[in-house]
Amino acid sequence: MKTIAKLACFLIPLAFISCTKPKDKTLIIWTNNTEIVSYVELFNATHEKTKAVVVYKKEPARALPPSKDEIIPDIIIGPWLKNSLTRKYFTSMDYLFAEKSISKTQFYKKLLDYGCINEKQYLLPVSFNLPAMIFSKKNESLVGNDHYLDFEHIKETAKKFNAKNDKEAYTTMGFGPSWDSEFLYTLTKLDGASYHEKGTSFLWNQEAMHNSINRIQYWTKFCNTDTTTEQNFQFRYLYMPFYRQVTSGRCLYAYTTSDNLFTLTDAQSSSISFRWIVQNNKIPVEDNILTMGIYKGAEHSAQAEVFITWLLKEETQQKLIERTENMKLDSVNFGIAGGFSSLHDVNEKYYPAFYRQLLGNMPPEEYLTLPNILPYRWESLKANVILPYLLDSTNTNGSKNNSTLEERITEWTKQFY
């Protein structure tokens, strides 16, 4: 339903764009983020001299440079814009700070630094998300801790939750690492896998990856007998949505991210609570940070400045959050552009009013850990190479596919290039 609703947000505006040639001074925005359509609608309603239209690009980073028959974009908003193949298409926005159109102090510093290339601000952060573990409120005392959970605590409390019947079959299981490959990936990030771009592929810390794999295998053996037992339990009992898994009483934890957690309806979230995933006072920001930049060949840079300045104002973002609430889109869209705002005051002041579980529960800025520069096809690499590798290599019962990560990268390159 969320996907259908999001597509519906695009269809009307984009049908208009496809049939109408924009006026000469119309601002062109490329994005794959559905919420931007609604934002542009409000922008156009409140600005007489500057108007904008949205052009949908499934993967904005891969769409650069525009083809000869395309309308040239002025602003590009999307993930994966900072890498060796795309950075050359953006122009520095340092002048926005010099003119005091926006202030560096309004941003999370680490997020702002993420958009810097050679000490110049080529990209500005828009939104981000964080990983979390959810559980039933009735198990709050078992979980403990007020705001954070590290992996050792998750493992120990999950084991305590386990129960078997007289036939030694599990009737409850706290958590199985093999249930969610994204959870495995998050663990490797916190353990120092340090994924980072190398051309169209990537490098990583092999020792840290090896340590994560051993740690996950130990977890499975220590808590849940073996991987097959974990997966059989999941198949038998955990076939429902992630929030219902924990309220069913069959498991203690389920893994999720903030954009999924905070688009649950009140009815869906009323019986659950959550903790941020942390290790050594670090919370890994999800890789797909939404950033925006001005295209180097933009024909309407002055109009682009007007839009960017408007979008990155605290009062604007307050209105955008209220607009989402009033239009009853809060079960489809979370916060600003599907995540936490890059403006710290917006998160602290306005999010708790609409997302009550965030009251007093925003992690401090110093806890946030940003990903390294990643290739623009990271989603494909991650889905087709890293996640399958982690599931296979952590399987305590062995796997049919024993290919190394290097071998999988080679195979992926053959298929997708």
TAJOBEL-V72672 format. One record per pair of residues at least 12 apart in sequence whose ideal C-beta (glycine too) atoms are under 8 Angstrom apart, sorted by the first residue. I is the first residue (numbers start at 0). GAP is how many residues later the second one is. D is the distance in Angstrom with one decimal. If there is no record, write none. Layout:
BEGIN
i=I gap=GAP d=D
i=I gap=GAP d=D
END
This chain:
BEGIN
i=1 gap=261 d=7.0
i=1 gap=329 d=7.7
i=1 gap=330 d=5.3
i=4 gap=324 d=7.5
i=4 gap=327 d=4.7
i=5 gap=28 d=4.2
i=5 gap=326 d=6.3
i=6 gap=27 d=7.8
i=8 gap=25 d=4.8
i=8 gap=26 d=7.7
i=8 gap=28 d=5.2
i=8 gap=29 d=6.5
i=9 gap=24 d=6.0
i=9 gap=27 d=5.9
i=9 gap=44 d=7.9
i=9 gap=46 d=5.6
i=12 gap=24 d=5.1
i=12 gap=27 d=7.5
i=12 gap=28 d=7.4
i=12 gap=40 d=7.4
i=12 gap=41 d=5.9
i=13 gap=40 d=7.2
i=13 gap=41 d=7.7
i=13 gap=42 d=5.6
i=15 gap=37 d=7.8
i=16 gap=36 d=5.1
i=16 gap=37 d=7.1
i=16 gap=38 d=6.3
i=21 gap=31 d=5.4
i=21 gap=49 d=7.0
i=22 gap=28 d=7.2
i=24 gap=25 d=7.6
i=24 gap=26 d=7.7
i=24 gap=275 d=6.2
i=24 gap=278 d=6.5
i=25 gap=25 d=5.3
i=25 gap=26 d=6.8
i=25 gap=27 d=5.8
i=25 gap=274 d=7.4
i=25 gap=277 d=7.9
i=26 gap=23 d=6.4
i=26 gap=24 d=6.8
i=26 gap=25 d=3.9
i=26 gap=26 d=7.3
i=26 gap=47 d=5.2
i=26 gap=48 d=6.9
i=26 gap=273 d=5.2
i=26 gap=276 d=4.2
i=26 gap=277 d=6.1
i=26 gap=279 d=7.9
i=26 gap=280 d=5.8
i=27 gap=24 d=7.6
i=27 gap=25 d=6.3
i=27 gap=27 d=6.2
i=27 gap=43 d=5.6
i=27 gap=44 d=6.8
i=27 gap=45 d=5.0
i=27 gap=46 d=5.0
i=27 gap=47 d=7.5
i=27 gap=272 d=7.3
i=28 gap=23 d=5.7
i=28 gap=24 d=7.1
i=28 gap=25 d=5.1
i=28 gap=26 d=6.9
i=28 gap=44 d=6.9
i=28 gap=45 d=6.9
i=28 gap=46 d=4.7
i=28 gap=47 d=7.6
i=28 gap=48 d=6.4
i=28 gap=278 d=7.4
i=29 gap=25 d=5.3
i=29 gap=27 d=4.8
i=29 gap=30 d=5.1
i=29 gap=33 d=6.7
i=29 gap=43 d=4.2
i=29 gap=45 d=7.3
i=29 gap=46 d=4.7
i=29 gap=47 d=7.1
i=29 gap=48 d=7.4
i=30 gap=23 d=6.2
i=30 gap=24 d=7.8
i=30 gap=25 d=7.1
i=30 gap=26 d=6.8
i=30 gap=29 d=6.2
i=30 gap=45 d=7.2
i=30 gap=46 d=4.0
i=30 gap=47 d=5.7
i=31 gap=24 d=6.8
i=31 gap=25 d=5.7
i=31 gap=26 d=5.7
i=31 gap=27 d=6.6
i=31 gap=28 d=5.7
i=31 gap=46 d=5.3
i=31 gap=47 d=8.0
i=32 gap=44 d=6.0
i=32 gap=45 d=6.7
i=32 gap=257 d=6.3
i=32 gap=304 d=5.3
i=32 gap=305 d=6.5
i=33 gap=299 d=7.4
i=33 gap=304 d=7.9
i=34 gap=289 d=7.8
i=34 gap=298 d=5.2
i=34 gap=301 d=7.7
i=34 gap=302 d=4.9
i=34 gap=303 d=6.0
i=35 gap=18 d=5.8
i=35 gap=41 d=5.8
i=35 gap=301 d=6.7
i=36 gap=17 d=5.2
i=37 gap=282 d=7.8
i=37 gap=285 d=6.8
i=37 gap=286 d=7.6
i=37 gap=289 d=7.6
i=37 gap=291 d=7.7
i=38 gap=272 d=6.6
i=38 gap=281 d=6.0
i=38 gap=298 d=7.8
i=39 gap=12 d=4.9
i=39 gap=13 d=7.1
i=39 gap=14 d=5.3
i=41 gap=277 d=7.1
i=41 gap=278 d=7.0
i=41 gap=281 d=6.4
i=42 gap=264 d=6.3
i=42 gap=267 d=6.1
i=42 gap=268 d=7.7
i=46 gap=259 d=7.0
i=46 gap=263 d=7.5
i=49 gap=253 d=4.7
i=49 gap=256 d=4.8
i=49 gap=257 d=7.0
i=51 gap=251 d=7.4
i=51 gap=255 d=5.8
i=54 gap=16 d=7.0
i=54 gap=18 d=6.9
i=56 gap=21 d=7.3
i=58 gap=19 d=7.6
i=58 gap=21 d=7.8
i=58 gap=317 d=7.4
i=59 gap=16 d=5.2
i=59 gap=17 d=7.2
i=59 gap=18 d=3.6
i=59 gap=21 d=7.2
i=60 gap=17 d=6.2
i=60 gap=18 d=7.3
i=60 gap=19 d=4.4
i=60 gap=20 d=5.5
i=60 gap=22 d=7.4
i=60 gap=24 d=7.9
i=60 gap=25 d=5.0
i=60 gap=315 d=3.8
i=61 gap=314 d=5.9
i=61 gap=315 d=7.2
i=63 gap=12 d=7.4
i=63 gap=22 d=5.6
i=63 gap=25 d=4.8
i=64 gap=24 d=6.1
i=64 gap=232 d=7.9
i=71 gap=223 d=6.8
i=71 gap=225 d=5.6
i=71 gap=226 d=7.0
i=71 gap=227 d=5.9
i=72 gap=222 d=4.9
i=72 gap=225 d=7.1
i=73 gap=220 d=6.7
i=73 gap=221 d=6.0
i=73 gap=224 d=4.2
i=73 gap=225 d=6.7
i=73 gap=226 d=4.7
i=73 gap=227 d=6.9
i=73 gap=229 d=6.7
i=73 gap=230 d=4.6
i=74 gap=217 d=5.9
i=74 gap=218 d=7.3
i=74 gap=219 d=6.0
i=74 gap=220 d=7.1
i=74 gap=223 d=7.6
i=74 gap=229 d=5.1
i=74 gap=232 d=6.5
i=74 gap=233 d=7.0
i=75 gap=13 d=7.9
i=75 gap=14 d=7.7
i=75 gap=216 d=6.6
i=75 gap=217 d=5.7
i=75 gap=219 d=5.9
i=76 gap=49 d=6.5
i=76 gap=213 d=6.7
i=76 gap=214 d=7.5
i=76 gap=215 d=4.2
i=76 gap=260 d=7.7
i=77 gap=212 d=6.8
i=77 gap=213 d=7.5
i=77 gap=214 d=7.9
i=78 gap=208 d=7.6
i=78 gap=209 d=4.0
i=78 gap=210 d=6.3
i=78 gap=211 d=5.9
i=78 gap=212 d=7.4
i=79 gap=208 d=7.3
i=79 gap=294 d=6.6
i=79 gap=295 d=7.5
i=79 gap=296 d=4.3
i=79 gap=297 d=7.9
i=79 gap=298 d=5.9
i=79 gap=299 d=7.7
i=80 gap=42 d=5.7
i=80 gap=210 d=5.2
i=80 gap=211 d=7.9
i=80 gap=212 d=6.1
i=80 gap=295 d=7.8
i=81 gap=32 d=7.0
i=81 gap=33 d=6.7
i=81 gap=35 d=7.0
i=81 gap=40 d=7.7
i=81 gap=41 d=5.8
i=81 gap=209 d=6.8
i=81 gap=291 d=5.7
i=82 gap=114 d=5.4
i=82 gap=290 d=5.6
i=82 gap=291 d=6.6
i=82 gap=292 d=5.5
i=82 gap=293 d=5.4
i=83 gap=113 d=6.5
i=83 gap=115 d=7.1
i=83 gap=289 d=7.8
i=84 gap=115 d=7.4
i=84 gap=290 d=7.5
i=84 gap=291 d=6.0
i=85 gap=290 d=5.7
i=86 gap=30 d=5.3
i=86 gap=35 d=6.3
i=87 gap=208 d=7.4
i=88 gap=206 d=6.2
i=88 gap=207 d=5.4
i=88 gap=208 d=8.0
i=89 gap=32 d=4.4
i=89 gap=33 d=6.5
i=89 gap=203 d=3.9
i=89 gap=204 d=6.5
i=89 gap=205 d=6.8
i=89 gap=206 d=6.0
i=90 gap=31 d=7.2
i=90 gap=202 d=7.5
i=90 gap=203 d=5.1
i=90 gap=204 d=7.4
i=90 gap=205 d=4.9
i=90 gap=207 d=7.3
i=90 gap=210 d=7.6
i=91 gap=28 d=4.4
i=91 gap=29 d=6.4
i=91 gap=30 d=5.9
i=92 gap=28 d=5.0
i=92 gap=29 d=6.8
i=92 gap=30 d=8.0
i=92 gap=31 d=6.4
i=92 gap=200 d=7.2
i=92 gap=201 d=6.3
i=92 gap=215 d=7.6
i=93 gap=26 d=5.8
i=93 gap=27 d=5.2
i=95 gap=25 d=7.8
i=95 gap=209 d=6.6
i=95 gap=212 d=7.0
i=95 gap=213 d=7.1
i=96 gap=24 d=7.1
i=100 gap=204 d=6.5
i=100 gap=207 d=7.9
i=100 gap=208 d=4.6
i=101 gap=22 d=7.9
i=101 gap=206 d=7.5
i=101 gap=207 d=6.0
i=101 gap=210 d=5.2
i=105 gap=206 d=7.3
i=105 gap=208 d=7.1
i=105 gap=237 d=5.1
i=105 gap=238 d=7.4
i=105 gap=239 d=6.8
i=106 gap=17 d=7.9
i=106 gap=18 d=6.5
i=106 gap=235 d=5.5
i=106 gap=236 d=6.3
i=106 gap=237 d=7.2
i=107 gap=17 d=7.3
i=107 gap=234 d=6.1
i=107 gap=236 d=5.5
i=107 gap=257 d=5.3
i=107 gap=260 d=6.6
i=108 gap=256 d=7.0
i=109 gap=255 d=7.1
i=109 gap=258 d=5.6
i=109 gap=260 d=5.2
i=110 gap=14 d=4.0
i=110 gap=17 d=6.5
i=110 gap=174 d=7.9
i=110 gap=178 d=7.1
i=110 gap=231 d=5.0
i=110 gap=257 d=7.7
i=110 gap=259 d=7.1
i=111 gap=12 d=7.5
i=111 gap=13 d=6.3
i=111 gap=230 d=7.6
i=112 gap=257 d=7.7
i=113 gap=175 d=6.4
i=113 gap=177 d=7.4
i=113 gap=256 d=5.2
i=114 gap=176 d=5.6
i=114 gap=178 d=7.7
i=121 gap=171 d=5.7
i=122 gap=168 d=4.1
i=122 gap=169 d=6.8
i=122 gap=170 d=4.6
i=123 gap=167 d=6.4
i=123 gap=168 d=5.6
i=123 gap=169 d=7.1
i=123 gap=184 d=6.8
i=123 gap=188 d=6.9
i=123 gap=218 d=7.5
i=124 gap=164 d=6.3
i=124 gap=165 d=7.3
i=124 gap=166 d=5.5
i=124 gap=217 d=3.7
i=125 gap=164 d=4.4
i=125 gap=165 d=6.2
i=125 gap=166 d=5.6
i=125 gap=185 d=7.6
i=125 gap=210 d=6.9
i=125 gap=211 d=5.2
i=125 gap=215 d=7.9
i=125 gap=216 d=5.7
i=126 gap=162 d=7.6
i=126 gap=163 d=4.6
i=126 gap=208 d=6.7
i=126 gap=209 d=5.0
i=126 gap=210 d=4.4
i=126 gap=211 d=6.2
i=126 gap=212 d=3.5
i=126 gap=213 d=6.1
i=126 gap=214 d=6.1
i=126 gap=215 d=6.2
i=127 gap=157 d=5.1
i=127 gap=158 d=6.6
i=127 gap=161 d=4.9
i=127 gap=162 d=7.2
i=127 gap=211 d=5.2
i=127 gap=212 d=5.5
i=127 gap=214 d=6.8
i=128 gap=128 d=5.1
i=128 gap=129 d=4.6
i=128 gap=130 d=4.8
i=128 gap=156 d=7.3
i=128 gap=157 d=4.3
i=128 gap=159 d=7.6
i=128 gap=209 d=7.6
i=128 gap=210 d=4.5
i=128 gap=211 d=6.7
i=129 gap=127 d=6.8
i=129 gap=128 d=4.9
i=129 gap=146 d=6.0
i=129 gap=147 d=7.9
i=129 gap=153 d=5.7
i=129 gap=154 d=7.8
i=129 gap=155 d=6.4
i=129 gap=156 d=6.7
i=129 gap=210 d=7.2
i=129 gap=233 d=7.1
i=129 gap=238 d=7.9
i=130 gap=51 d=7.9
i=130 gap=55 d=5.0
i=130 gap=124 d=7.1
i=130 gap=125 d=7.6
i=130 gap=126 d=5.5
i=130 gap=127 d=7.9
i=130 gap=145 d=7.4
i=130 gap=146 d=4.6
i=130 gap=152 d=7.5
i=130 gap=153 d=6.5
i=130 gap=155 d=6.9
i=131 gap=123 d=7.8
i=131 gap=124 d=5.8
i=131 gap=125 d=6.8
i=131 gap=126 d=6.4
i=131 gap=129 d=5.9
i=131 gap=142 d=4.7
i=131 gap=143 d=6.5
i=131 gap=144 d=5.5
i=131 gap=145 d=6.2
i=132 gap=16 d=5.4
i=132 gap=21 d=6.3
i=132 gap=120 d=4.8
i=132 gap=121 d=7.2
i=132 gap=122 d=6.1
i=132 gap=123 d=7.7
i=132 gap=141 d=6.6
i=132 gap=142 d=5.5
i=132 gap=144 d=6.1
i=133 gap=108 d=7.0
i=133 gap=109 d=6.5
i=133 gap=112 d=5.7
i=133 gap=119 d=7.0
i=133 gap=120 d=5.3
i=133 gap=122 d=5.8
i=133 gap=127 d=6.6
i=133 gap=138 d=5.0
i=133 gap=139 d=7.0
i=133 gap=140 d=4.7
i=134 gap=111 d=5.1
i=134 gap=117 d=5.7
i=134 gap=118 d=5.5
i=134 gap=119 d=7.7
i=134 gap=137 d=6.7
i=134 gap=138 d=6.1
i=134 gap=139 d=7.5
i=134 gap=140 d=7.9
i=135 gap=110 d=4.8
i=135 gap=111 d=5.1
i=135 gap=113 d=7.3
i=135 gap=116 d=7.9
i=135 gap=135 d=6.0
i=135 gap=136 d=6.1
i=135 gap=137 d=7.7
i=136 gap=134 d=5.7
i=136 gap=135 d=6.4
i=136 gap=136 d=5.1
i=137 gap=133 d=7.7
i=138 gap=22 d=7.6
i=138 gap=107 d=7.8
i=138 gap=113 d=5.9
i=139 gap=133 d=6.0
i=141 gap=15 d=5.9
i=141 gap=18 d=6.9
i=141 gap=19 d=6.8
i=141 gap=110 d=7.1
i=142 gap=14 d=6.0
i=142 gap=109 d=7.4
i=142 gap=130 d=7.8
i=142 gap=132 d=6.9
i=143 gap=13 d=7.4
i=144 gap=130 d=6.2
i=146 gap=128 d=6.3
i=146 gap=129 d=6.2
i=146 gap=214 d=5.8
i=146 gap=216 d=7.1
i=147 gap=127 d=5.7
i=147 gap=128 d=5.2
i=147 gap=129 d=7.6
i=147 gap=130 d=4.1
i=147 gap=135 d=7.7
i=147 gap=215 d=7.7
i=148 gap=126 d=4.2
i=148 gap=127 d=7.3
i=148 gap=128 d=6.1
i=148 gap=129 d=6.9
i=149 gap=127 d=7.7
i=149 gap=128 d=5.6
i=149 gap=129 d=5.2
i=150 gap=36 d=6.2
i=150 gap=39 d=7.4
i=150 gap=64 d=7.8
i=150 gap=68 d=8.0
i=150 gap=126 d=7.8
i=150 gap=128 d=6.4
i=153 gap=21 d=6.4
i=153 gap=99 d=6.3
i=154 gap=20 d=7.9
i=154 gap=64 d=5.2
i=154 gap=67 d=7.3
i=154 gap=68 d=6.3
i=156 gap=17 d=6.5
i=156 gap=95 d=6.6
i=157 gap=15 d=7.7
i=157 gap=16 d=2.7
i=157 gap=17 d=4.1
i=157 gap=65 d=5.9
i=157 gap=94 d=5.5
i=157 gap=95 d=6.2
i=158 gap=15 d=6.1
i=158 gap=63 d=7.0
i=158 gap=64 d=4.3
i=159 gap=14 d=7.0
i=160 gap=12 d=7.4
i=160 gap=13 d=3.6
i=160 gap=90 d=7.5
i=160 gap=91 d=4.1
i=161 gap=12 d=5.7
i=161 gap=61 d=6.7
i=161 gap=62 d=7.2
i=169 gap=54 d=7.4
i=169 gap=59 d=6.9
i=169 gap=63 d=5.3
i=170 gap=79 d=7.9
i=171 gap=77 d=6.9
i=171 gap=78 d=5.8
i=171 gap=79 d=6.8
i=171 gap=80 d=7.9
i=172 gap=51 d=6.0
i=172 gap=57 d=7.1
i=172 gap=60 d=5.0
i=172 gap=77 d=7.2
i=172 gap=78 d=5.7
i=173 gap=49 d=6.9
i=173 gap=77 d=6.3
i=173 gap=78 d=4.0
i=173 gap=79 d=6.4
i=174 gap=48 d=7.9
i=174 gap=76 d=6.2
i=174 gap=77 d=6.0
i=174 gap=78 d=4.2
i=174 gap=79 d=7.8
i=175 gap=44 d=7.0
i=175 gap=47 d=8.0
i=175 gap=48 d=5.5
i=175 gap=54 d=3.4
i=175 gap=55 d=7.3
i=175 gap=57 d=6.7
i=175 gap=58 d=6.3
i=176 gap=39 d=5.0
i=176 gap=42 d=5.5
i=176 gap=43 d=5.9
i=176 gap=53 d=7.4
i=176 gap=217 d=6.7
i=177 gap=42 d=6.7
i=177 gap=49 d=5.1
i=177 gap=52 d=4.9
i=177 gap=53 d=5.8
i=177 gap=56 d=7.8
i=177 gap=213 d=6.5
i=177 gap=216 d=6.7
i=177 gap=217 d=7.1
i=178 gap=51 d=6.7
i=178 gap=52 d=7.7
i=178 gap=55 d=5.1
i=178 gap=59 d=6.9
i=178 gap=76 d=7.7
i=179 gap=74 d=7.8
i=179 gap=75 d=4.5
i=180 gap=206 d=4.0
i=180 gap=207 d=7.7
i=180 gap=209 d=5.9
i=180 gap=210 d=5.3
i=181 gap=73 d=6.4
i=181 gap=75 d=7.8
i=181 gap=205 d=7.3
i=182 gap=72 d=4.2
i=183 gap=28 d=7.8
i=183 gap=32 d=6.3
i=183 gap=203 d=7.4
i=183 gap=206 d=4.3
i=183 gap=207 d=7.0
i=183 gap=210 d=6.4
i=184 gap=197 d=7.1
i=184 gap=201 d=6.4
i=184 gap=202 d=6.2
i=184 gap=205 d=6.3
i=185 gap=69 d=7.6
i=185 gap=91 d=6.3
i=185 gap=98 d=6.2
i=186 gap=25 d=5.6
i=186 gap=28 d=7.3
i=186 gap=29 d=6.6
i=187 gap=20 d=7.2
i=187 gap=21 d=6.0
i=187 gap=24 d=4.4
i=187 gap=202 d=6.9
i=188 gap=95 d=4.8
i=188 gap=182 d=7.6
i=189 gap=87 d=7.6
i=189 gap=89 d=4.2
i=189 gap=90 d=7.9
i=189 gap=92 d=6.6
i=189 gap=94 d=5.9
i=190 gap=17 d=5.1
i=190 gap=18 d=7.8
i=190 gap=20 d=5.9
i=190 gap=21 d=4.4
i=190 gap=24 d=7.1
i=190 gap=88 d=7.8
i=191 gap=13 d=5.5
i=191 gap=16 d=3.8
i=192 gap=12 d=5.5
i=192 gap=15 d=5.0
i=192 gap=16 d=5.1
i=192 gap=19 d=6.6
i=193 gap=14 d=6.8
i=193 gap=178 d=6.3
i=194 gap=176 d=7.3
i=194 gap=177 d=6.4
i=194 gap=179 d=6.6
i=194 gap=191 d=7.7
i=195 gap=176 d=3.7
i=195 gap=177 d=6.0
i=195 gap=178 d=6.9
i=196 gap=175 d=7.2
i=196 gap=176 d=4.8
i=196 gap=177 d=5.5
i=196 gap=178 d=4.9
i=197 gap=177 d=8.0
i=198 gap=176 d=7.4
i=199 gap=175 d=5.5
i=199 gap=177 d=6.6
i=199 gap=213 d=7.6
i=199 gap=217 d=7.0
i=200 gap=174 d=6.7
i=200 gap=180 d=7.2
i=200 gap=208 d=5.6
i=200 gap=212 d=6.9
i=201 gap=172 d=6.8
i=201 gap=173 d=6.2
i=201 gap=176 d=7.7
i=201 gap=179 d=6.5
i=201 gap=207 d=7.8
i=203 gap=201 d=7.5
i=208 gap=196 d=7.5
i=212 gap=177 d=7.6
i=212 gap=180 d=5.1
i=212 gap=181 d=5.5
i=215 gap=174 d=7.9
i=215 gap=178 d=4.3
i=216 gap=177 d=5.6
i=216 gap=179 d=5.3
i=219 gap=174 d=7.3
i=219 gap=176 d=5.2
i=220 gap=175 d=5.8
i=225 gap=170 d=4.6
i=225 gap=171 d=5.5
i=226 gap=167 d=7.2
i=226 gap=168 d=4.6
i=226 gap=169 d=4.7
i=226 gap=170 d=5.2
i=227 gap=168 d=8.0
i=227 gap=169 d=4.8
i=236 gap=13 d=4.3
i=236 gap=14 d=7.6
i=237 gap=12 d=6.4
i=237 gap=13 d=6.3
i=240 gap=27 d=8.0
i=241 gap=12 d=4.3
i=241 gap=13 d=7.5
i=241 gap=14 d=5.6
i=241 gap=18 d=7.4
i=242 gap=21 d=5.9
i=242 gap=25 d=5.4
i=242 gap=26 d=6.8
i=242 gap=29 d=5.6
i=245 gap=26 d=6.0
i=246 gap=24 d=4.9
i=246 gap=25 d=6.5
i=255 gap=18 d=7.8
i=256 gap=29 d=5.9
i=257 gap=76 d=6.8
i=257 gap=81 d=6.7
i=257 gap=82 d=6.6
i=258 gap=75 d=4.9
i=258 gap=79 d=5.3
i=258 gap=80 d=5.7
i=260 gap=13 d=6.1
i=261 gap=72 d=4.5
i=261 gap=73 d=7.0
i=261 gap=93 d=5.1
i=261 gap=95 d=7.8
i=261 gap=96 d=7.8
i=262 gap=67 d=7.0
i=262 gap=68 d=5.5
i=262 gap=69 d=6.3
i=262 gap=70 d=7.0
i=262 gap=71 d=5.1
i=263 gap=67 d=7.3
i=264 gap=66 d=5.1
i=268 gap=88 d=7.4
i=272 gap=84 d=7.2
i=273 gap=83 d=6.7
i=275 gap=87 d=5.5
i=275 gap=91 d=8.0
i=277 gap=85 d=7.9
i=277 gap=89 d=6.8
i=280 gap=85 d=7.6
i=280 gap=86 d=5.8
i=281 gap=85 d=6.3
i=281 gap=87 d=4.5
i=282 gap=80 d=5.4
i=282 gap=84 d=4.8
i=282 gap=85 d=5.9
i=282 gap=86 d=6.5
i=283 gap=85 d=5.1
i=283 gap=87 d=7.4
i=284 gap=83 d=5.5
i=284 gap=84 d=6.4
i=284 gap=85 d=5.4
i=284 gap=86 d=6.6
i=285 gap=53 d=8.0
i=286 gap=84 d=4.8
i=286 gap=87 d=6.2
i=286 gap=91 d=6.4
i=286 gap=95 d=7.7
i=287 gap=91 d=7.5
i=288 gap=81 d=7.5
i=288 gap=82 d=7.4
i=289 gap=47 d=5.4
i=289 gap=48 d=7.2
i=289 gap=49 d=6.6
i=291 gap=16 d=6.9
i=293 gap=14 d=7.6
i=311 gap=30 d=7.9
i=311 gap=31 d=6.9
i=313 gap=29 d=6.1
i=313 gap=31 d=5.7
i=313 gap=32 d=5.8
i=313 gap=35 d=7.7
i=316 gap=19 d=5.5
i=316 gap=24 d=5.7
i=316 gap=26 d=6.4
i=316 gap=29 d=4.7
i=316 gap=33 d=7.3
i=317 gap=28 d=7.1
i=317 gap=31 d=7.8
i=317 gap=32 d=5.3
i=319 gap=16 d=6.3
i=320 gap=14 d=6.6
i=320 gap=15 d=6.9
i=320 gap=25 d=7.9
i=320 gap=29 d=5.6
i=320 gap=30 d=7.5
i=320 gap=33 d=5.9
i=324 gap=29 d=5.8
i=329 gap=24 d=6.8
i=333 gap=21 d=7.9
i=334 gap=12 d=8.0
i=334 gap=16 d=6.3
i=334 gap=20 d=7.6
i=343 gap=21 d=6.4
i=346 gap=15 d=5.5
i=347 gap=14 d=6.1
i=376 gap=39 d=7.2
i=379 gap=32 d=7.6
i=379 gap=36 d=6.2
i=380 gap=28 d=7.7
i=380 gap=31 d=6.5
i=383 gap=24 d=8.0
i=383 gap=28 d=5.4
i=383 gap=31 d=7.9
i=383 gap=32 d=7.7
i=384 gap=20 d=7.1
i=384 gap=23 d=4.7
i=384 gap=24 d=5.8
i=384 gap=27 d=5.0
i=385 gap=19 d=7.5
i=387 gap=13 d=7.4
i=387 gap=20 d=7.2
i=388 gap=14 d=7.6
i=388 gap=16 d=5.2
i=388 gap=19 d=5.6
END
